[in-house]
């Protein structure tokens, strides 16, 4: 029997598998055993009421899905009075995903949801930042660090920071978040993309552009997880195109301590439980006693200089 426990930012999880925010709701408990999961991650909540983006909000594309949901939210009072009590009926630790347009708003929201029943906060800093002309906090190391510092001062709970793959230097942003007090980074959110309906000549999303998720995203984010894990000492949580135990194992070998499953749950509600079972079997078949041994276990073999000699340009 494999020891499936992992540790992230002061929390010990029963296993490294959890949902990605926005792809999971408490109603899923009617279809699958949520108590098997390593953690529960809520849909992103905001302080204010939000309707979300115009329809259509979802479009299927080759290799994945586009979405432009727009973070619809019923606000903090509804979450505290109705949603939080429902989550208390399950045993895995609850991670609350939050979003705000300013650093001060993030801090205030973090303080408000830091209460019994909440085990950690996941700050979705991939959202537009009013203070940076609409650019996401996570697009730049400076703005990411600024919001994380305020979040760290506002709560004593473990702080996970969700990054965007849409910046040119995700590892630099991850380092900035670690220096500012993050306990873990989630790599990553969706990749900005779009699709056009050739029958109508219109965008297939009401918001024109949206986030790409699913299998097509995996090679990109897998690379970013590998890069981030090499430059930070805090845990990296991989998120992007994970549908099977093999996907999860790749992310862990690249350096992830845990993984989040998103789009796959739409296709198969029991995907997360299947990943947990599959990871256990993967480790057992290889006589790996603890799943945590997979983290960063990628084997690299540097090419010898002599092997690359044929690439050199001939000298005159």
C-alpha angles and dihedrals in degrees: 000000000000121000098236098183122121132181124227125176097330094322125108111209123200089230138353098255125101139145124271113242114262094028097072136064135172090255089073087076088077090063106034140027103262092184089074093064123100091229141346119238118196128220109270111276129202131197093241130057112263130189095195130224128325121274137300094053101166133047129176116229134178107289097007150348138292119216135179100176095151098217100279108203138181090208135248100291091057091047093051096044102039115010102042094054090055092054091052088071090071126070105222115095114267120236114195116210114212137185135188136166095234137040090242090051091052091051094048092049092048090053092049096053095042096106140117111301094036112099100180143353124236110202110208097209090167089091126100115283115217090201092058100047093266098311115137115258089236094058091081133036093225097053091042091053092047094056094041091053090055092045091050091052092049101054141031092203120107107278121216117186120207113214133202124240089211097086125087095234114036093163091058091052090047091053091050091052092050092050090050093054110274115154093204141356126225111216109226157004123194125302116247109250144142143207133204129216106228092200094060101019087230131123112266090228124063089224090051093227130045144159123292116221135164134060095331089064097053102084091050097048093039087060091048092050089052091050094046095046089056094057105036131061096205120088120278118214113206120221126170132090097348111156105140141037088255090058091050092048091053091052092049093048087052090056108277118139092199140359139225123217118210128150093027089068090062089056096041118012091204094054095112093052090048090053091052093050092044094050090052091052092044091056094042092053089054096042091245106158098196126033088217087070088074093065109106093350094131111138115226125191116192115217115246116245090240090059090058097046092102090064093063116104113250114256121234 
